[in-house]
Amino acid sequence: MENYRECSKKVKDVSLQELRDRLAEFARVRGWDQYHSPRNLLLALVGEVGELSEIFQWKGEVEKGLPNWSRDDKEHLEEELSDVLLYLVQLADVCGLDLGQAALTKILKNAQKYPVLNPTSTT
């Protein structure tokens, strides 16, 4: 695996497949993949969602773009969001699911379930 500095370079778009592959390699070389059952990954994911929730717990409503947040607070949020995403990608992988395709399919299903309403014309 590349070193931290190479991995932390800004990349325009990262695919779910690249994340999946990097996570699998990261776990494999450390011998962690033996612990990555669907149940264990789900429980880890739930724990990370809890940590993410704590960031917002007492803030009330927060403006889009987080204009009043410090750089450190935004960095902490990035880290917790990343933890949630990474566990979700790993969970889909060990379950043999294509998360990207599943998400696109779900968007299409939601579009059918919740069609665009025609705005009422005013005359």
C-alpha positions as CSV (number, residue, x, y, z in Angstrom):
1,M,0.0,0.0,0.0
2,E,1.2,3.5,-0.7
3,N,2.4,5.6,2.2
4,Y,0.1,8.0,4.0
5,R,1.3,11.1,2.1
6,E,0.6,9.5,-1.3
7,C,-2.9,8.3,-0.2
8,S,-3.8,11.7,1.3
9,K,-3.2,13.6,-2.0
10,K,-6.3,15.3,-3.3
11,V,-7.9,13.1,-5.9
12,K,-10.8,14.4,-8.0
13,D,-12.9,11.3,-8.0
14,V,-12.3,8.0,-6.1
15,S,-14.4,5.0,-7.1
16,L,-16.0,2.7,-4.6
17,Q,-14.1,-0.1,-6.3
18,E,-10.8,1.6,-5.5
19,L,-11.8,2.1,-1.9
20,R,-12.9,-1.5,-1.7
21,D,-9.6,-2.8,-3.2
22,R,-7.5,-0.6,-0.9
23,L,-9.5,-1.6,2.2
24,A,-9.2,-5.3,1.3
25,E,-5.5,-5.0,0.9
26,F,-5.1,-3.0,4.1
27,A,-7.0,-5.6,6.1
28,R,-5.3,-8.5,4.3
29,V,-1.7,-7.5,5.0
30,R,-2.5,-6.9,8.7
31,G,-4.4,-10.2,9.0
32,W,-7.6,-8.4,9.9
33,D,-9.8,-9.9,7.2
34,Q,-10.4,-12.9,9.3
35,Y,-12.4,-10.6,11.7
36,H,-14.3,-8.8,9.0
37,S,-17.6,-10.8,9.0
38,P,-20.7,-9.0,8.0
39,R,-21.9,-8.9,11.6
40,N,-18.6,-7.5,12.9
41,L,-18.5,-4.9,10.1
42,L,-22.1,-3.9,10.7
43,L,-21.4,-3.4,14.5
44,A,-18.3,-1.3,13.7
45,L,-20.4,0.8,11.2
46,V,-23.1,1.4,13.8
47,G,-20.4,2.5,16.3
48,E,-19.0,4.9,13.8
49,V,-22.4,6.3,13.0
50,G,-22.7,7.0,16.8
51,E,-19.4,8.9,16.8
52,L,-20.7,10.9,13.8
53,S,-23.9,11.7,15.6
54,E,-22.0,12.9,18.6
55,I,-20.5,15.7,16.5
56,F,-24.0,17.1,15.8
57,Q,-25.6,16.2,19.1
58,W,-25.8,19.6,20.8
59,K,-25.3,21.9,17.9
60,G,-28.9,22.5,17.0
61,E,-29.5,23.3,13.3
62,V,-26.3,23.6,11.3
63,E,-26.0,25.7,8.2
64,K,-25.0,24.1,4.9
65,G,-21.3,24.4,4.2
66,L,-20.6,24.7,8.0
67,P,-19.6,28.3,7.8
68,N,-19.2,28.7,11.6
69,W,-17.2,25.6,12.1
70,S,-13.5,25.6,12.8
71,R,-11.0,23.8,10.5
72,D,-10.4,21.3,13.3
73,D,-14.2,20.6,13.7
74,K,-14.5,20.1,9.9
75,E,-11.5,17.8,9.9
76,H,-13.1,15.7,12.7
77,L,-16.3,15.5,10.7
78,E,-14.4,14.4,7.6
79,E,-12.7,11.6,9.6
80,E,-16.0,10.3,11.1
81,L,-17.8,10.5,7.7
82,S,-14.9,8.6,6.2
83,D,-15.0,5.9,8.9
84,V,-18.7,5.4,8.1
85,L,-18.1,5.2,4.4
86,L,-15.2,2.8,4.7
87,Y,-17.1,0.4,6.9
88,L,-20.1,0.6,4.6
89,V,-17.9,-0.2,1.6
90,Q,-16.3,-3.1,3.4
91,L,-19.6,-4.5,4.5
92,A,-20.9,-4.5,1.0
93,D,-17.7,-6.2,-0.2
94,V,-17.8,-9.0,2.3
95,C,-21.5,-9.5,1.4
96,G,-20.6,-9.8,-2.3
97,L,-22.6,-6.7,-3.3
98,D,-21.9,-4.0,-5.8
99,L,-22.6,-0.9,-3.6
100,G,-22.3,1.6,-6.4
101,Q,-24.8,-0.3,-8.7
102,A,-27.1,-0.9,-5.8
103,A,-27.1,2.9,-5.0
104,L,-27.9,3.8,-8.6
105,T,-30.7,1.2,-8.7
106,K,-32.1,2.6,-5.5
107,I,-32.1,6.1,-6.9
108,L,-34.1,4.9,-9.9
109,K,-36.6,3.0,-7.7
110,N,-37.0,6.2,-5.6
111,A,-37.6,8.2,-8.7
112,Q,-40.5,5.9,-9.6
113,K,-41.9,5.8,-6.1
114,Y,-41.7,9.6,-5.7
115,P,-42.4,11.2,-9.1
116,V,-41.8,14.9,-9.7
117,L,-45.0,16.8,-9.0
118,N,-46.0,19.3,-11.6
119,P,-46.1,22.7,-9.9
120,T,-49.5,24.4,-9.8
121,S,-49.7,27.1,-12.3
122,T,-50.8,30.5,-11.1
123,T,-53.0,32.6,-13.3
